[in-house]
Amino acid sequence: MTKPKSAFIFLLLAFALVPLMPSADSIWVDEAQTWRYARHTLFADVWNEFRVEKFSEAQMPLGMLAAWSWAQIFGTSEFALRAPNMFYAIGAIFCFYLIGRREDLPVLPLFLAVQPYLWFYVNEARPYALQMLGGSLLLLALHQVYRGNIASIRWVILWAVGAVICSASSMLGAIPTFAFSAAILWELFRLNYFPKRSQLSIIAGTSLSLLALGLYYVRTLLVGSGGAKIWSVGLQNILFSGIEFLGFAGLLPPRQELRELARTGLSQPAELLGLWSFTLPTTLLAVVLTVLVFFWFCHLKDTPRWILACLVVFLSSAILLFLAALVVGFPFWGRHLAPVFPAFVAVAGWIFCLCWRAPSLAIKISARALLALLLASSLMLRFAPMHAKDDYRSAASSAQETINEGGTVWWAADPAGANYYGIFPALLTAAAAADEKNVILVSNMTYEQLSGLPYPRMLVVSKLDIYDSKGGLRDWAKISSPAAIHTKTAFQVFKYNPNDKY
């Protein structure tokens, strides 16, 4: 089989995995915020959302506009909100195909396509897959520069489009954009190359656009827009990000259990026993990764400059993001490094491809074992029920049954998630939701406030540390008597006797 033909076959295999990535599962909190923008018919209504936005969506302008644009074509069902991510994934995979073909690394696009990180965020109605496409374009621009194609205008166009996508889809994308740009600028300086007039015009225009975008982001910060600062910045951020990047996510306990473990620690021996059930696959993956990294260190001198540049881009972006999080107090996670994920995969993929064709049979087997383990982790992450998203759909369905029966529901979870499934009127604000007759938003109320409300037939609560931060529901539960309890992903649903009262 010729090398171009084998590269094309690996590309087709990679493309074949993409339709498996998005699902029609329940949307969860973050995705419900995307829907707030996508639901509108008129652009003027989207613009008004930006104008009054106090949360991080104001700092994701391209991400929200892209979601709204796609919704005009595909609608706003759970699958439709996530479906556009397939196009972004295909674009990123094709960038890796172009690099792999140039570097004689035909399996490189398939290596990207089996990454659990890619699978998870293609299945997320947020701008992270779009950012990965932008990062892949920046990676392709960097690769062309480091491979000597500096006189071509192609790398400048790739850089310009990638920089705008990364920076405009999320404010935090400016950090990887800066890292990629600095790496490219360093190579141009090393080669003593000054861009031609046609290249300079694109660079100047893009730089002015990024400057204007930066001024917009400054405005959002001045009016107080930003993400929820639920967690303090610490070791758990680094560990969770490492789990995502290295591909362990599908082989470990579900995110909700890891989240609770990070929040409270191990309290019972049974919890430790539950963790041990995941030991074999994670240990196997860790051993395989160690073997491949050791093999790379033995061949470190063969590492091309563009791979070393990718490593610097990834590490500098991660360090800068961590320092920014420490200063601002914003708890970053792996998703906030989505634009630089392609640089990470480029480094890991080069090592993987080096081992794929190594003369040693043991190293070859290790490389193929890694591919299989990453794919297994991705499939688990996508299809295993334990890795399902926060189940707003089932929680809302249970609440709707009680509402139809004339009972009162207390809802202690995200109101946008309830809006999506019709529990609150779609255009109702969170404050006005408390005045609804049959459903009352009780998030973060005190015991005294709860005591003045109609006695519920049902209580729907999610993540007590977020939606019961004052402990009012926990205090109220001490004097209540639930008739039945149903547990759903990230939710607890309590039913009460209709004859109960204060």
C-alpha positions in Angstrom: 0.0 0.0 0.0 1.4 3.4 -1.0 1.9 6.0 1.7 -0.6 8.5 0.3 -3.2 5.8 0.0 -2.6 4.6 3.6 -2.9 8.2 4.8 -6.2 8.6 3.0 -7.5 5.4 4.6 -6.6 6.6 8.1 -8.3 9.9 7.3 -11.5 8.0 6.3 -11.4 6.0 9.4 -11.1 9.2 11.5 -14.0 10.8 9.6 -16.1 7.6 10.2 -15.8 8.1 14.0 -17.1 11.7 14.0 -20.8 10.9 13.6 -20.7 8.8 16.7 -19.5 11.7 18.9 -22.6 13.9 19.4 -25.7 12.5 21.2 -29.3 13.4 21.9 -28.8 13.1 25.7 -30.2 15.7 28.0 -28.6 19.1 27.9 -27.0 20.3 31.1 -26.3 23.7 32.7 -23.7 25.1 30.4 -25.5 23.9 27.2 -28.7 25.5 28.5 -26.8 28.9 28.5 -25.9 28.3 24.8 -29.6 27.6 24.1 -30.5 31.0 25.5 -28.8 32.5 22.5 -29.6 29.8 19.9 -33.4 29.9 20.6 -33.8 33.4 19.1 -35.1 34.0 15.6 -33.9 37.6 15.3 -30.3 38.8 15.5 -31.5 41.8 17.5 -32.6 39.5 20.3 -29.2 37.8 20.3 -27.5 41.2 20.5 -29.7 42.1 23.4 -28.6 38.9 25.2 -25.0 40.1 24.8 -25.9 43.6 26.0 -27.4 42.4 29.3 -25.2 39.3 29.8 -23.5 39.0 33.2 -22.0 35.6 32.7 -19.2 34.1 30.7 -21.3 33.8 27.5 -20.6 37.5 26.9 -17.0 36.5 26.6 -17.8 33.8 23.9 -19.2 36.1 21.1 -18.3 33.9 18.2 -19.3 30.7 20.0 -22.8 32.1 20.8 -23.3 33.6 17.3 -22.2 30.3 15.7 -24.7 28.4 17.8 -27.5 30.9 16.9 -26.6 30.6 13.2 -26.6 26.8 13.1 -29.9 26.8 15.0 -31.5 28.6 12.2 -30.7 25.6 10.0 -30.9 22.6 12.4 -33.1 23.8 15.2 -32.5 23.6 18.9 -33.0 19.9 19.8 -30.3 18.4 22.0 -28.7 16.7 19.0 -29.1 19.8 16.8 -27.3 22.0 19.3 -24.3 19.7 19.2 -24.3 18.6 15.6 -22.3 21.6 14.3 -19.4 20.4 16.3 -19.0 17.5 13.8 -18.0 20.0 11.1 -15.4 21.6 13.5 -14.0 18.1 14.3 -13.8 17.2 10.6 -11.9 20.4 9.9 -9.5 19.8 12.8 -8.9 16.2 11.6 -8.2 17.3 8.1 -5.6 19.8 9.4 -3.9 16.8 11.1 -4.2 14.8 7.8 -2.3 17.6 6.0 0.4 17.7 8.6 0.6 13.9 8.7 0.9 13.6 4.9 3.7 16.2 4.9 5.6 14.5 7.7 5.0 10.9 6.7 2.8 10.3 9.7 -0.3 8.8 8.1 -2.0 7.6 11.3 -1.9 11.2 12.8 -5.5 12.1 12.0 -6.8 8.9 13.4 -4.8 9.5 16.6 -6.7 12.8 17.0 -10.0 11.2 16.2 -9.8 8.6 19.1 -9.0 11.3 21.7 -11.6 11.2 24.6 -11.2 15.0 25.0 -12.4 15.5 21.4 -15.3 13.1 21.8 -16.5 14.8 25.0 -16.5 18.3 23.7 -17.9 17.4 20.3 -20.8 16.2 22.4 -21.1 19.5 24.2 -23.1 22.5 22.9 -20.4 24.9 23.7 -17.6 26.6 21.6 -14.8 24.2 22.6 -14.9 22.1 19.4 -14.8 25.4 17.5 -11.8 26.4 19.5 -10.1 23.1 18.6 -10.6 23.9 15.0 -9.1 27.3 15.5 -6.1 25.8 17.3 -5.7 23.2 14.5 -5.5 26.1 11.9 -2.9 27.8 14.1 -1.0 24.5 14.4 -1.0 24.1 10.6 0.3 27.7 10.2 3.1 27.0 12.7 4.0 23.8 10.9 4.2 25.5 7.5 6.5 28.2 9.0 8.8 25.7 10.7 8.9 23.7 7.5 10.2 26.6 5.5 7.1 27.8 3.7 7.5 31.3 5.0 7.2 33.1 1.6 3.8 31.6 1.0 0.7 33.6 1.9 -1.0 30.4 3.0 0.4 30.3 6.5 -0.6 33.9 7.1 -4.2 33.1 6.1 -4.3 30.0 8.3 -2.9 32.1 11.2 -5.4 34.9 10.7 -8.4 32.6 10.6 -7.2 30.5 13.5 -6.4 33.5 15.6 -9.8 35.0 15.1 -11.6 31.8 15.7 -9.7 31.0 18.9 -9.9 34.6 20.3 -13.5 35.4 19.3 -15.0 32.0 20.3 -13.8 32.6 23.9 -11.9 35.3 25.7 -9.5 32.7 27.1 -8.6 31.7 23.6 -6.4 34.8 23.5 -3.8 33.0 25.6 -3.1 30.1 23.1 -3.4 32.6 20.2 -0.6 34.6 21.8 1.5 31.5 22.4 1.1 30.2 18.8 1.8 33.7 17.4 4.9 34.1 19.6 6.3 30.7 18.4 5.7 31.7 14.8 7.3 35.1 15.3 10.3 33.5 16.9 10.9 31.3 13.9 10.6 34.2 11.5 13.1 36.1 13.6 15.5 33.1 13.7 15.3 32.9 9.9 15.7 36.7 9.6 12.6 36.8 7.5 10.4 40.0 7.2 6.9 39.4 5.8 6.0 40.6 2.3 3.5 43.4 1.8 0.7 41.0 1.0 1.4 39.1 4.2 1.8 42.2 6.3 -1.6 43.5 5.2 -3.3 40.4 6.5 -1.3 40.4 9.7 -2.1 44.1 10.3 -5.8 43.7 9.6 -6.0 40.7 11.8 -4.1 42.4 14.6 -6.5 45.4 14.5 -9.5 43.0 14.7 -8.0 41.3 17.7 -7.3 44.6 19.3 -11.0 45.6 18.8 -12.0 42.3 20.2 -9.7 42.9 23.2 -11.4 46.2 23.9 -14.8 44.4 23.8 -13.6 41.9 26.4 -12.3 44.7 28.6 -15.9 46.1 28.5 -17.3 42.8 29.6 -14.9 42.6 32.5 -15.8 46.2 33.6 -19.5 45.4 33.7 -18.8 42.3 35.8 -19.3 39.5 33.2 -17.5 36.2 34.0 -17.8 32.5 34.9 -19.0 31.1 38.2 -16.3 31.1 40.8 -17.5 28.0 42.6 -14.1 26.3 43.2 -10.9 27.8 44.4 -7.9 27.3 42.2 -5.8 24.4 43.3 -4.4 21.0 42.7 -7.8 19.6 41.6 -7.8 21.9 38.5 -4.4 20.5 37.4 -5.5 16.9 38.1 -8.8 17.2 36.3 -7.2 18.8 33.3 -4.5 16.1 33.2 -7.2 13.4 33.3 -9.0 15.0 30.3 -5.9 15.6 28.2 -4.3 12.2 28.8 -7.4 10.3 27.8 -8.3 8.8 31.2 -11.8 10.3 31.4 -13.8 7.4 30.1 -11.9 4.8 32.1 -12.4 6.5 35.4 -15.6 7.1 37.6 -18.1 9.6 36.1 -17.4 13.3 36.4 -20.0 13.8 39.1 -18.3 11.3 41.4 -14.9 12.8 40.7 -16.3 16.2 41.4 -17.8 15.1 44.7 -14.6 13.3 45.6 -12.6 16.5 44.9 -15.1 18.5 47.0 -15.4 16.3 50.0 -12.7 13.6 49.8 -13.1 9.9 50.6 -15.4 9.4 53.6 -16.2 5.7 53.4 -14.3 2.5 52.5 -16.9 1.7 49.9 -15.9 4.8 48.0 -12.3 3.6 47.8 -13.5 0.1 46.7 -15.5 1.8 43.9 -12.4 3.5 42.7 -10.4 0.3 42.7 -12.8 -1.1 40.1 -11.2 1.3 37.6 -7.7 0.4 38.5 -6.9 -2.1 35.7 -7.7 -0.1 32.6 -6.2 3.2 34.0 -3.0 1.4 35.1 -2.7 -0.2 31.7 -3.1 3.2 30.0 -0.6 4.7 32.4 2.0 2.0 31.7 1.5 2.3 27.9 1.9 6.1 28.1 5.1 5.7 30.2 6.6 3.2 27.8 5.9 5.5 24.8 7.3 8.6 26.6 10.4 6.7 27.6 10.9 5.6 24.0 10.7 9.3 23.0 13.3 10.3 25.5 15.6 7.7 24.0 15.1 9.4 20.6 14.9 13.0 21.8 17.5 14.2 19.4 15.3 13.2 16.5 12.4 15.5 17.6 11.8 18.1 14.9 11.8 21.8 15.8 8.1 22.2 15.0 7.2 19.5 17.6 9.4 21.3 20.2 7.6 24.5 19.3 4.2 22.8 19.9 5.4 21.6 23.3 6.4 25.1 24.3 3.1 26.5 23.0 1.2 24.0 25.1 3.2 24.4 28.3 3.3 28.2 28.1 -0.4 28.4 27.5 -1.1 26.1 30.5 1.2 28.0 32.8 -0.2 31.4 31.7 -3.8 30.2 32.2 -3.0 28.8 35.6 -1.3 32.1 36.7 -4.3 34.1 35.3 -6.6 31.8 37.3 -4.6 32.4 40.5 -4.8 36.2 40.0 -8.5 36.3 39.1 -9.6 33.4 41.3 -11.2 31.7 38.3 -11.1 27.8 38.5 -9.9 26.8 35.1 -10.5 23.3 33.8 -9.3 21.3 30.8 -12.0 22.8 28.5 -10.4 26.2 28.9 -7.3 24.9 27.1 -9.3 23.7 24.1 -7.5 25.9 21.6 -4.1 24.5 22.6 -5.3 20.9 22.6 -4.2 20.4 19.0 -0.6 21.4 20.0 -0.7 18.8 22.8 -2.0 16.1 20.3 0.7 17.1 17.8 3.4 16.3 20.4 1.7 13.2 21.7 0.8 12.1 18.1 4.4 12.5 16.9 5.6 10.3 19.7 2.8 7.8 19.0 3.7 7.7 15.3 7.4 7.3 16.1 6.4 4.2 18.2 3.9 3.0 15.7 6.7 2.2 13.2 9.5 1.5 15.7 11.6 -1.6 15.0 10.9 -3.0 18.4 7.8 -5.3 18.4 7.1 -4.4 22.1 7.0 -0.7 21.2 4.8 -1.3 18.2 2.4 -3.3 20.3 2.4 -0.5 23.0 1.4 2.1 20.3 -1.5 0.0 19.1 -2.6 -0.7 22.7 -2.6 3.0 23.3 -4.8 3.6 20.2 -7.2 0.8 21.4 -7.3 2.2 25.0 -8.0 5.7 23.9 -10.8 4.5 21.6 -12.2 2.4 24.5 -12.1 5.5 26.8 -13.9 7.6 24.1 -16.6 5.0 23.6 -17.1 4.6 27.3 -17.3 8.4 27.7 -19.9 8.6 24.9 -22.1 5.5 25.5 -21.7 4.3 29.1 -24.7 5.4 31.2 -22.5 6.3 34.1 -20.9 9.1 32.0 -24.3 10.6 31.0 -24.8 14.4 31.3 -26.7 16.0 34.1 -30.2 14.7 33.5 -32.3 17.9 33.3 -34.7 16.1 30.9 -35.8 13.4 33.4 -35.9 15.8 36.3 -38.1 18.2 34.3 -40.3 15.3 33.2 -40.9 14.3 36.8 -41.6 17.9 37.8 -44.0 18.3 34.9 -46.0 15.3 36.0 -46.5 16.9 39.4 -47.4 20.2 37.9 -50.0 18.5 35.7 -51.5 17.0 38.8 -51.8 20.5 40.4 -49.0 20.1 42.8 -46.3 22.6 43.7 -42.7 21.9 42.6 -39.7 23.4 44.2 -36.9 23.6 41.7 -33.3 24.0 43.0 -31.3 23.8 39.8 -30.4 25.9 36.8 -33.5 27.8 35.6 -32.3 27.8 32.0 -32.2 24.0 32.0 -35.8 24.1 33.3 -36.7 26.6 30.6 -35.4 24.4 27.9 -37.7 21.6 29.0 -40.7 23.8 29.5 -40.9 24.0 33.2 -40.7 27.7 33.3 -42.0 29.9 30.4 -39.1 30.2 27.9 -38.7 33.9 28.3 -39.2 34.1 32.1 -36.3 35.5 34.1 -35.0 33.6 37.1 -36.4 36.2 39.5 -39.9 36.1 38.0 -39.9 32.3 38.1 -40.4 32.4 41.9 -43.9 33.9 41.3 -45.1 31.0 39.3 -48.1 29.2 40.9 -47.0 25.6 40.3 -43.2 25.7 40.2 -41.0 27.8 42.4 -37.3 28.5 41.9 -35.8 27.9 45.4 -32.1 28.0 44.6 -30.0 29.3 47.5 -32.9 30.3 49.7 -32.6 30.5 53.5 -34.8 28.3 55.7 -36.9 31.3 56.6 -37.5 32.1 53.0 -38.5 28.5 52.3 -40.9 28.4 55.2 -43.0 31.2 53.7 -43.6 29.3 50.4 -46.4 26.8 49.6 -45.6 23.3 50.8 -44.2 21.3 47.8 -45.5 18.1 46.4 -42.0 17.6 44.8 -38.5 19.0 45.4 -36.0 18.8 42.5 -32.5 19.6 43.6 -29.1 19.4 41.9 -25.6 19.9 43.3 -26.2 21.2 46.8 -22.9 23.2 46.9 -24.2 25.3 43.9 -27.9 25.5 44.4 -28.2 25.3 48.2 -25.1 27.2 49.1 -26.9 28.8 52.1 -28.0 25.4 53.5 -31.7 26.3 53.6 -33.0 23.2 51.8 -30.9 21.0 54.1 -32.3 22.7 57.1 -35.8 22.5 55.7 -35.4 18.7 55.0 -34.9 18.0 58.7 -38.5 18.8 59.4 -40.0 17.4 56.1 -41.0 13.8 55.4 -40.4 12.7 51.8 -42.6 9.8 50.6 -40.2 8.7 47.9 -36.8 9.5 46.5 -35.6 9.2 43.0 -31.9 9.8 42.0 -31.0 10.9 38.5 -27.7 12.0 37.1 -26.7 15.0 39.2 -30.2 15.3 40.5 -32.3 14.1 43.5 -36.1 14.2 43.3 -38.1 14.1 46.5 -41.8 13.4 46.6 -44.0 14.5 49.5 -47.5 13.5 50.7 -50.1 16.0 49.3 -51.7 16.1 52.8 -48.5 17.3 54.5 -48.3 20.9 55.5 -46.3 23.1 57.9 
